[in-house]
């Protein structure tokens, strides 16, 4: 039977079991809670209950403190890790949206080409041909059209 996504957040462990799983003393968990590193859920009787996600956070705190980082540094590192994870999620969503938009653009281009009277690839060729024809006509007028002389001009001759 698979675990549901929210199973990681389900409060299951009392403080002594959570401390044992994380490899710390229960008093250390209370200190972490006071410092804001951890926020266990509370029962109606106000006793702490820790989830699998809380245990993972405790293990990460232990890794960092074992490397010689103080609790202030641990707090900052965990904030930055949280921010990085959020940015990665935003980046992934942006890439998905970009892929969707690219697909929509390609579909629109394909639809436009399919409905065009002249295929898009032929438009430049047609434009060049029309421009050449117009240049030829204009050149022909300049080269061969001689204005007729007015009656006054003929009298002057």
QUIBELMO-V903774 format. One record per residue. N is the residue number from 1. PHI is phi in whole degrees, 0 to 359 (999 if undefined). PSI is psi in degrees with one decimal (* if undefined). D_FIRST is the distance of its C-alpha to the first C-alpha in Angstrom with 1 decimal. Layout:
n:N phi:PHI psi:PSI d_first:D_FIRST
n:N phi:PHI psi:PSI d_first:D_FIRST
This chain:
n:1 phi:999 psi:126.2 d_first:0.0
n:2 phi:282 psi:156.5 d_first:3.9
n:3 phi:273 psi:142.3 d_first:6.7
n:4 phi:283 psi:155.0 d_first:9.5
n:5 phi:303 psi:-33.2 d_first:12.8
n:6 phi:276 psi:0.5 d_first:14.6
n:7 phi:297 psi:-28.7 d_first:12.4
n:8 phi:295 psi:-25.7 d_first:15.0
n:9 phi:264 psi:-2.5 d_first:17.7
n:10 phi:287 psi:122.1 d_first:16.6
n:11 phi:289 psi:119.5 d_first:19.3
n:12 phi:232 psi:-26.2 d_first:18.1
n:13 phi:252 psi:135.9 d_first:20.8
n:14 phi:283 psi:168.8 d_first:24.5
n:15 phi:300 psi:-38.2 d_first:27.2
n:16 phi:293 psi:-40.4 d_first:27.7
n:17 phi:291 psi:-42.5 d_first:24.2
n:18 phi:299 psi:-42.3 d_first:24.1
n:19 phi:296 psi:-41.2 d_first:27.5
n:20 phi:295 psi:-43.8 d_first:26.5
n:21 phi:297 psi:-35.6 d_first:23.4
n:22 phi:274 psi:-13.7 d_first:25.8
n:23 phi:78 psi:33.4 d_first:28.7
n:24 phi:228 psi:171.8 d_first:31.1
n:25 phi:278 psi:146.6 d_first:33.0
n:26 phi:305 psi:-33.6 d_first:31.9
n:27 phi:297 psi:-33.4 d_first:35.3
n:28 phi:297 psi:-37.6 d_first:34.4
n:29 phi:297 psi:-38.1 d_first:31.4
n:30 phi:294 psi:-38.6 d_first:34.0
n:31 phi:296 psi:-45.1 d_first:36.3
n:32 phi:301 psi:-38.8 d_first:33.7
n:33 phi:294 psi:-43.7 d_first:33.0
n:34 phi:297 psi:-36.0 d_first:36.8
n:35 phi:283 psi:-10.8 d_first:37.2
n:36 phi:88 psi:10.0 d_first:34.5
n:37 phi:283 psi:-21.2 d_first:32.2
n:38 phi:214 psi:144.1 d_first:29.4
n:39 phi:225 psi:83.3 d_first:28.7
n:40 phi:291 psi:154.8 d_first:26.3
n:41 phi:281 psi:161.5 d_first:25.5
n:42 phi:240 psi:146.4 d_first:27.5
n:43 phi:275 psi:177.6 d_first:26.9
n:44 phi:297 psi:-30.2 d_first:29.5
n:45 phi:276 psi:6.6 d_first:31.3
n:46 phi:71 psi:19.9 d_first:31.5
n:47 phi:271 psi:150.2 d_first:29.6
n:48 phi:284 psi:143.0 d_first:27.6
n:49 phi:226 psi:129.0 d_first:23.8
n:50 phi:254 psi:143.1 d_first:22.3
n:51 phi:259 psi:174.2 d_first:19.1
n:52 phi:299 psi:-36.7 d_first:17.4
n:53 phi:295 psi:-40.3 d_first:19.7
n:54 phi:299 psi:-39.6 d_first:22.6
n:55 phi:296 psi:-41.3 d_first:22.0
n:56 phi:297 psi:-40.4 d_first:22.0
n:57 phi:296 psi:-44.1 d_first:25.2
n:58 phi:301 psi:-42.0 d_first:26.7
n:59 phi:294 psi:-37.2 d_first:26.1
n:60 phi:293 psi:-39.8 d_first:27.8
n:61 phi:299 psi:-43.2 d_first:30.7
n:62 phi:297 psi:-41.6 d_first:31.1
n:63 phi:302 psi:-46.9 d_first:31.3
n:64 phi:291 psi:-43.3 d_first:34.0
n:65 phi:292 psi:-31.9 d_first:35.9
n:66 phi:292 psi:-21.4 d_first:35.9
n:67 phi:276 psi:-0.1 d_first:37.6
n:68 phi:95 psi:13.0 d_first:40.3
n:69 phi:271 psi:132.5 d_first:39.5
n:70 phi:284 psi:171.1 d_first:40.5
n:71 phi:296 psi:-33.3 d_first:38.4
n:72 phi:296 psi:-43.2 d_first:40.3
n:73 phi:295 psi:-40.2 d_first:39.6
n:74 phi:299 psi:-43.6 d_first:35.9
n:75 phi:300 psi:-45.1 d_first:35.8
n:76 phi:294 psi:-43.6 d_first:37.6
n:77 phi:299 psi:-43.6 d_first:35.4
n:78 phi:292 psi:-35.7 d_first:32.2
n:79 phi:298 psi:-45.1 d_first:33.9
n:80 phi:294 psi:-38.8 d_first:34.9
n:81 phi:297 psi:-39.4 d_first:31.4
n:82 phi:296 psi:-44.4 d_first:30.1
n:83 phi:297 psi:-41.4 d_first:33.0
n:84 phi:297 psi:-43.9 d_first:32.3
n:85 phi:298 psi:-40.8 d_first:28.7
n:86 phi:295 psi:-40.8 d_first:29.9
n:87 phi:294 psi:-37.9 d_first:32.6
n:88 phi:296 psi:-40.4 d_first:30.3
n:89 phi:296 psi:-42.9 d_first:28.2
n:90 phi:297 psi:-42.1 d_first:31.5
n:91 phi:298 psi:-45.2 d_first:32.7
n:92 phi:298 psi:-42.5 d_first:29.7
n:93 phi:296 psi:-40.2 d_first:30.2
n:94 phi:295 psi:-40.5 d_first:33.9
n:95 phi:295 psi:-39.1 d_first:33.4
n:96 phi:296 psi:-43.0 d_first:31.2
n:97 phi:295 psi:-39.6 d_first:34.0
n:98 phi:297 psi:-43.4 d_first:36.6
n:99 phi:299 psi:-42.3 d_first:35.0
n:100 phi:297 psi:-45.4 d_first:34.8
n:101 phi:296 psi:-39.8 d_first:38.4
n:102 phi:297 psi:-40.7 d_first:39.6
n:103 phi:297 psi:-44.5 d_first:38.0
n:104 phi:296 psi:-40.0 d_first:39.8
n:105 phi:296 psi:-46.0 d_first:43.0
n:106 phi:298 psi:-40.1 d_first:42.9
n:107 phi:294 psi:-39.7 d_first:42.3
n:108 phi:294 psi:-41.2 d_first:45.2
n:109 phi:296 psi:-44.9 d_first:47.4
n:110 phi:299 psi:-42.5 d_first:46.6
n:111 phi:294 psi:-40.9 d_first:47.3
n:112 phi:297 psi:-43.6 d_first:50.6
n:113 phi:294 psi:-37.6 d_first:51.7
n:114 phi:292 psi:-31.9 d_first:50.9
n:115 phi:265 psi:-1.5 d_first:52.9
n:116 phi:286 psi:144.9 d_first:55.8
n:117 phi:290 psi:-39.4 d_first:59.3
n:118 phi:243 psi:127.2 d_first:59.9
n:119 phi:303 psi:143.1 d_first:57.0
n:120 phi:305 psi:-35.3 d_first:56.3
n:121 phi:293 psi:-22.6 d_first:57.3
n:122 phi:267 psi:-9.5 d_first:60.7
n:123 phi:299 psi:-44.1 d_first:61.5
n:124 phi:296 psi:-41.5 d_first:63.0
n:125 phi:298 psi:-43.9 d_first:65.1
n:126 phi:295 psi:-42.2 d_first:66.4
n:127 phi:297 psi:-43.4 d_first:67.1
n:128 phi:298 psi:-42.3 d_first:69.1
n:129 phi:295 psi:-42.4 d_first:71.1
n:130 phi:295 psi:-40.5 d_first:71.9
n:131 phi:295 psi:-41.7 d_first:73.0
n:132 phi:297 psi:-42.7 d_first:75.1
n:133 phi:299 psi:-42.7 d_first:76.8
n:134 phi:293 psi:-40.0 d_first:77.5
n:135 phi:295 psi:-41.4 d_first:79.0
n:136 phi:299 psi:-44.4 d_first:81.1
n:137 phi:296 psi:-41.6 d_first:82.5
n:138 phi:293 psi:-40.3 d_first:83.2
n:139 phi:294 psi:-36.6 d_first:85.0
n:140 phi:294 psi:-39.6 d_first:86.9
n:141 phi:295 psi:-42.4 d_first:88.3
n:142 phi:291 psi:-36.6 d_first:89.4
n:143 phi:281 psi:-35.9 d_first:91.0
n:144 phi:247 psi:-14.9 d_first:92.9
n:145 phi:275 psi:118.8 d_first:93.4
n:146 phi:245 psi:124.6 d_first:96.8
n:147 phi:294 psi:142.3 d_first:97.7
n:148 phi:287 psi:146.6 d_first:100.8
n:149 phi:284 psi:139.2 d_first:103.9
n:150 phi:281 psi:160.8 d_first:104.9
n:151 phi:301 psi:-32.8 d_first:108.5
n:152 phi:294 psi:-42.4 d_first:109.4
n:153 phi:296 psi:-35.9 d_first:108.3
n:154 phi:289 psi:-34.3 d_first:110.4
n:155 phi:292 psi:-32.3 d_first:113.4
n:156 phi:288 psi:-21.1 d_first:113.0
n:157 phi:279 psi:* d_first:113.3
